[in-house]
């Protein structure tokens, strides 16, 4: 047996072992059959290279690390909230029960909610809250720009730190700069404790580049909280002339639900830095101060359940009259599109508002590939004019609202770390429904999409294949 033949046999044996081993792991761990079949095909067509790709990109190490941290930490960091649970009867009771089990958190009564549209209205309220902080400030943002607004936040955060307030700032490792982050340099210069979520230049950590923390959280003293779709940047100031102005909606909360919001930040911070924040400085005794029931719902690749998507799907199933969506990036998968279609077919008025032109053209093209199917079954697709609106809103039967950071696409619902809040309140739902209606400037009809040329339709269909990376 010559040398070349021996190498060929060794290569074949190693390839077979790799393919079989990876296939077994895929079959035992992957839930999605399309993903499962795809990875198995790659590993048998290219045994060694495919196996390396799977080891890098196919294994959810984020979930493993998060589960290990939960096992080590044991109990929650905050006081039990069972006595503040809000009991629901009627239409949305099945949804409440499902989220009870899915999130492990109760629906909490006694909250106050305030809608803040655009950075012009939201930033002053957020900055004022930070300037009045006495114990702690926790801030998480996907995008934190080093511009006139970003520096204003750095200034008030520095002032808070200098008067003895514990300040923590978490930004995404991609959204706020991967190679170099000006805002982190500015925070470091002020000696503010800050970190980049899942950021590394190490080759074996590069797979995490597609997993992003898209959450926007601000908590003051464990008593006042903000969340929604608003990043930190001058483009969100509509009263200031910018190249691409971005409208958005943010929410200010007070009440027991802030405990759940704080916990979401604390887990992300511990995941990133291994520092566990605990004690009354961050988790004071929750006190009911309003009458709005609310609950935080998070999702991300650190868990097996797509909790935000499941909440939306269950709400669509329970809808009796109407469902309103407002999303800057709308690319539903087959499961989500089917539920929307079934709701429309049973007589529910399904209204979906998307921007006529977003800030990502490729995403718009991929979105347009999804819309004809929904229009054909009776969903109403509305187009919003400029400025581009980044709000993420859902309202069902003018009684239940679901708002936060999550878009209606595969990236948000499966890959990103997201945070939403369910709100059981007629006043809030009515306000948000009216807000969505006012932005419906043009309706997309069957005649409109039938007029699209073949090259346009092919372009849209091709780009839809890349939705997890858009």
C-alpha positions in Angstrom: 0.0 0.0 0.0 1.6 3.3 -1.1 1.7 6.5 0.8 -1.1 8.2 -1.3 -3.5 5.3 -0.8 -2.9 5.4 3.0 -3.6 9.1 3.1 -6.8 8.6 1.1 -8.0 5.9 3.4 -7.3 8.0 6.5 -9.0 11.0 5.0 -12.1 8.8 4.2 -12.2 7.4 7.7 -11.9 10.8 9.3 -14.5 12.3 7.0 -16.9 9.4 7.8 -16.4 9.8 11.5 -17.0 13.6 11.3 -20.1 13.3 9.2 -21.7 10.6 11.4 -20.8 12.5 14.6 -22.1 15.8 13.4 -25.3 14.2 12.0 -26.0 12.6 15.4 -25.6 15.9 17.1 -27.8 17.7 14.6 -30.6 15.1 14.9 -30.5 15.3 18.7 -30.4 19.1 19.1 -32.0 20.8 16.1 -35.7 21.5 16.2 -36.2 23.1 12.8 -36.3 20.4 10.1 -35.2 22.7 7.3 -32.1 23.7 9.3 -31.5 20.1 10.3 -31.6 18.8 6.7 -29.5 21.7 5.5 -26.7 21.1 8.0 -26.7 17.3 7.4 -26.4 17.9 3.7 -23.5 20.2 4.1 -21.7 17.9 6.4 -22.0 14.9 4.0 -21.2 16.8 0.9 -18.1 18.5 2.5 -17.3 16.3 5.5 -14.4 18.2 7.0 -15.2 21.7 6.0 -18.9 21.3 6.7 -18.1 19.9 10.1 -15.9 22.9 10.9 -18.7 25.2 9.8 -21.2 23.4 12.0 -18.9 23.6 15.0 -18.5 27.3 14.4 -22.0 28.4 13.4 -24.4 25.6 14.1 -24.2 25.0 17.8 -26.1 27.4 20.1 -23.3 28.0 22.7 -25.2 31.1 23.8 -28.0 29.0 25.2 -25.5 26.7 26.9 -23.7 29.5 28.6 -27.0 31.2 29.7 -28.3 27.9 31.1 -25.0 27.4 33.1 -25.3 30.9 34.6 -28.9 30.2 35.6 -28.0 27.0 37.3 -25.1 28.7 39.1 -27.3 31.7 40.2 -30.2 29.6 41.3 -32.9 31.9 42.4 -34.1 35.2 41.0 -32.4 38.5 42.1 -35.7 40.2 43.1 -38.3 39.9 45.8 -41.4 37.7 45.0 -44.2 39.5 43.2 -47.0 37.0 43.6 -49.0 39.3 45.8 -49.0 41.9 43.0 -50.2 39.5 40.3 -53.1 40.9 38.3 -55.9 38.4 37.6 -57.4 38.5 34.1 -60.8 37.2 33.0 -62.3 36.8 29.6 -60.8 37.0 26.1 -57.1 37.2 27.0 -57.0 34.7 29.9 -55.5 31.9 27.7 -52.7 34.3 26.6 -52.0 35.4 30.2 -51.8 31.7 31.4 -49.5 30.8 28.5 -47.1 33.7 29.3 -47.2 32.8 33.0 -45.7 29.5 32.1 -43.5 30.7 29.3 -41.8 33.6 31.0 -42.0 32.5 34.7 -43.2 36.0 35.5 -46.6 37.1 36.6 -48.7 39.8 34.9 -48.3 42.7 37.4 -50.9 45.3 38.2 -50.3 48.8 39.6 -48.3 50.3 36.8 -48.3 53.7 35.0 -47.4 53.8 31.3 -46.7 56.9 29.1 -46.1 56.8 25.3 -43.3 59.0 24.0 -43.1 59.6 20.3 -39.8 60.4 18.7 -36.5 61.4 20.3 -37.6 65.0 20.6 -40.1 64.0 23.2 -38.4 60.9 24.7 -34.8 62.1 25.2 -35.6 65.0 27.5 -37.7 62.8 29.7 -35.0 60.1 29.8 -32.2 62.6 30.5 -34.2 64.2 33.3 -34.8 60.8 34.9 -31.0 60.1 34.8 -30.3 63.5 36.3 -32.6 62.8 39.2 -31.2 59.3 39.9 -30.1 58.6 43.5 -29.0 55.0 43.6 -28.6 53.3 40.2 -28.8 53.8 36.4 -28.9 50.9 34.0 -28.8 51.6 30.3 -28.8 49.2 27.4 -29.0 50.3 23.8 -28.4 48.6 20.4 -27.2 51.8 18.9 -25.5 54.4 21.0 -24.0 57.1 18.8 -21.1 59.4 19.5 -22.9 62.5 18.4 -24.7 65.5 20.1 -27.3 63.2 21.7 -24.9 60.5 22.7 -22.6 63.0 24.3 -25.5 64.5 26.2 -26.3 61.1 27.7 -22.6 60.5 28.6 -22.6 63.9 30.3 -25.6 63.2 32.5 -24.4 59.6 33.2 -21.1 61.0 34.3 -22.8 63.5 36.6 -24.8 60.7 38.1 -21.7 58.6 38.7 -19.9 61.5 40.3 -22.6 62.0 42.9 -22.4 58.3 43.9 -24.9 56.7 41.6 -24.0 53.2 40.4 -24.0 53.4 36.6 -23.8 50.5 34.1 -24.0 50.9 30.3 -24.3 47.9 27.9 -24.2 48.4 24.1 -24.3 45.9 21.3 -21.0 44.6 19.9 -22.2 45.4 16.3 -24.7 48.2 16.6 -22.5 50.6 18.5 -19.3 49.8 16.6 -17.5 46.6 16.0 -13.9 47.6 15.0 -13.9 50.7 17.1 -16.5 52.3 19.4 -16.3 56.0 19.9 -19.1 56.0 22.5 -17.3 53.4 24.6 -14.1 55.4 24.5 -16.1 58.4 25.7 -17.7 56.4 28.5 -14.3 55.0 29.5 -12.8 58.5 29.7 -15.5 59.3 32.3 -14.8 56.1 34.2 -18.3 54.8 33.6 -18.6 51.1 33.7 -19.6 49.9 30.3 -19.4 46.8 28.1 -20.0 45.6 24.6 -22.4 42.6 24.3 -20.9 39.5 22.6 -18.0 41.4 21.1 -14.7 39.7 20.3 -12.0 39.6 17.6 -11.2 35.9 18.4 -11.9 33.7 15.4 -13.8 31.0 17.5 -16.1 33.7 18.8 -16.9 35.2 15.3 -20.1 33.2 14.9 -21.6 35.4 17.6 -21.4 38.3 15.1 -24.9 37.5 13.9 -26.4 37.4 17.4 -27.2 40.9 18.5 -28.6 42.6 21.6 -31.4 44.7 20.1 -32.9 45.6 23.5 -33.3 49.3 24.6 -33.6 49.5 28.4 -33.2 52.4 30.8 -33.9 51.8 34.5 -33.5 54.5 37.2 -33.3 53.4 40.9 -35.3 50.3 40.1 -38.4 52.5 40.1 -38.6 54.2 36.7 -38.0 52.4 33.4 -38.0 53.0 29.7 -38.1 50.6 26.7 -39.3 50.6 23.1 -37.7 51.0 19.7 -35.7 54.2 20.3 -31.9 54.0 19.9 -29.6 56.9 21.1 -28.7 59.1 18.2 -29.3 62.5 16.6 -31.2 60.9 13.7 -34.2 60.5 16.1 -34.6 64.2 16.5 -37.2 65.1 13.9 -37.0 68.8 14.7 -33.3 68.8 13.7 -32.4 68.5 10.1 -30.6 65.1 9.5 -29.8 63.1 6.4 -32.1 60.2 7.3 -34.5 61.2 10.1 -36.0 58.3 12.1 -39.3 58.5 13.9 -39.9 56.1 16.8 -42.0 55.3 19.8 -40.7 54.7 23.4 -42.4 54.0 26.7 -42.0 55.2 30.2 -43.1 52.9 33.0 -43.5 53.2 36.8 -44.6 50.4 39.1 -43.9 46.8 39.9 -43.1 45.9 36.2 -39.8 47.8 36.6 -38.6 44.9 38.7 -38.9 42.6 35.6 -37.3 45.2 33.4 -34.3 45.5 35.8 -33.9 41.7 35.9 -33.7 41.7 32.1 -30.8 44.1 32.2 -29.1 42.4 35.1 -29.1 39.1 33.2 -27.6 40.7 30.1 -25.0 42.5 32.2 -24.0 39.3 34.0 -23.9 37.4 30.7 -21.5 39.9 29.4 -19.3 40.8 32.4 -19.9 38.1 35.0 -20.9 40.9 37.5 -24.2 40.2 39.3 -26.1 43.3 40.3 -28.3 42.7 43.3 -29.7 44.4 46.4 -32.1 47.2 47.1 -30.0 49.7 45.1 -31.2 47.9 42.0 -34.2 46.0 43.3 -36.2 48.1 45.8 -39.5 46.8 47.2 -42.0 47.2 44.3 -44.9 49.5 45.1 -48.2 49.7 43.0 -48.8 53.3 41.9 -51.1 53.0 38.9 -53.8 50.7 37.5 -52.2 49.3 34.3 -51.4 45.6 34.2 -48.1 44.8 32.4 -45.5 42.2 32.0 -42.0 42.1 30.4 -41.4 39.4 27.8 -37.9 38.7 26.5 -36.6 36.4 23.8 -33.2 35.5 22.3 -31.0 32.6 21.3 -30.2 32.0 25.0 -33.6 30.2 25.3 -35.3 27.4 23.5 -38.6 29.3 23.2 -39.4 32.2 20.9 -41.4 33.8 23.7 -42.1 37.1 21.9 -43.3 35.3 18.7 -45.4 32.9 20.7 -47.1 35.8 22.5 -47.9 37.5 19.2 -49.2 34.3 17.7 -51.5 33.5 20.7 -52.8 37.1 20.6 -53.7 36.7 16.9 -55.5 33.5 17.6 -57.6 35.2 20.4 -58.4 38.2 18.3 -62.1 38.7 17.7 -62.4 42.0 15.8 -59.2 43.6 14.7 -55.4 43.3 14.9 -53.1 46.3 14.2 -49.4 46.0 13.5 -46.8 48.7 12.9 -43.3 47.4 12.0 -40.3 48.9 10.2 -39.1 45.6 9.0 -41.9 43.1 8.2 -40.8 39.7 6.9 -42.9 37.0 8.6 -42.1 33.3 8.3 -44.7 30.8 7.1 -46.0 30.1 10.6 -46.6 33.7 11.3 -48.0 34.5 7.9 -50.4 31.5 8.2 -51.8 32.8 11.5 -52.4 36.2 10.1 -54.1 34.7 7.1 -56.3 32.4 9.2 -57.3 35.4 11.4 -58.3 37.4 8.3 -60.2 34.4 6.8 -62.3 34.0 10.0 -63.3 37.7 9.8 -60.8 39.5 11.9 -59.6 42.8 10.4 -55.9 42.4 10.1 -54.1 45.7 9.4 -50.3 45.9 8.9 -48.4 49.2 8.5 -45.0 49.2 7.0 -42.9 52.1 5.7 -43.1 52.7 2.0 -39.3 53.1 2.2 -37.3 52.0 5.2 -33.6 52.7 5.8 -32.7 49.3 4.4 -33.7 48.9 0.7 -32.8 45.2 0.6 -35.1 44.5 3.6 -37.9 46.3 1.8 -37.4 44.1 -1.3 -37.5 41.0 0.9 -40.6 42.3 2.6 -42.4 42.8 -0.7 -42.0 39.1 -1.5 -44.2 38.3 1.6 -47.0 40.8 1.1 -49.0 39.3 -1.9 -49.8 36.2 0.0 -51.3 38.2 2.9 -53.2 40.5 0.6 -54.7 37.5 -1.2 -56.3 36.2 2.1 -57.7 39.5 3.1 -55.1 41.2 5.2 -54.8 45.0 4.7 -51.3 46.2 4.0 -50.7 49.9 4.6 -47.7 52.0 3.6 -46.4 54.8 5.7 -44.8 57.9 4.2 -41.7 59.7 5.4 -40.0 60.2 7.7 -39.1 56.5 8.2 -40.9 55.2 11.3 -39.0 52.7 13.5 -41.9 52.0 15.9 -42.8 48.4 16.8 -46.4 48.2 17.9 -49.2 45.6 18.1 -52.8 46.2 19.3 -55.5 43.6 19.5 -59.2 44.5 19.9 -58.3 47.8 21.4 -57.5 46.2 24.8 -54.2 44.4 24.5 -50.9 46.0 23.3 -47.5 44.5 22.7 -44.6 46.9 22.2 -40.9 47.0 22.5 -37.8 46.4 20.5 -38.9 43.4 18.3 -39.4 43.7 14.6 -41.6 41.2 12.7 -38.8 39.3 11.0 -36.7 36.2 11.5 -33.7 38.1 12.8 -35.8 39.7 15.7 -37.9 36.7 16.5 -35.1 34.0 16.4 -31.6 35.6 16.4 -31.7 38.9 18.3 -32.0 39.4 22.0 -35.2 41.4 22.3 -37.5 42.8 24.9 -41.3 43.6 24.7 -44.0 44.4 27.2 -47.6 43.3 27.2 -50.0 46.0 28.3 -53.7 45.3 29.2 -55.1 48.8 29.0 -57.9 50.3 26.9 -56.5 53.8 27.0 -53.0 52.8 25.9 -54.4 50.5 23.1 -56.7 53.2 21.8 -53.9 55.7 21.7 -51.6 53.3 19.8 -54.3 52.2 17.4 -55.1 55.8 16.6 -51.4 56.5 16.1 -51.0 53.7 13.7 -54.1 54.7 11.7 -52.8 58.3 11.3 -49.7 56.9 9.6 -51.5 54.8 7.1 -51.1 57.0 4.1 -51.4 54.5 1.2 -52.9 51.0 0.8 -51.1 48.3 -1.2 -53.6 46.4 -3.3 -53.6 43.2 -5.5 -53.5 45.4 -8.6 -50.3 47.1 -7.2 -48.3 43.9 -6.7 -49.6 42.4 -10.0 -48.1 45.3 -11.8 -44.6 44.5 -10.5 -42.3 43.3 -13.3 -40.8 39.8 -13.4 -37.2 41.1 -12.6 -38.7 43.0 -9.5 -40.4 39.9 -8.3 -37.3 37.7 -8.8 -35.2 40.3 -6.9 -37.6 40.3 -4.0 -37.8 36.5 -3.8 -34.0 36.1 -3.9 -33.4 38.7 -1.2 -36.0 37.0 1.0 -33.6 34.1 1.3 -31.1 36.3 3.1 -33.5 37.6 5.8 -31.6 36.3 8.8 -28.6 38.5 7.7 -30.4 41.7 6.6 
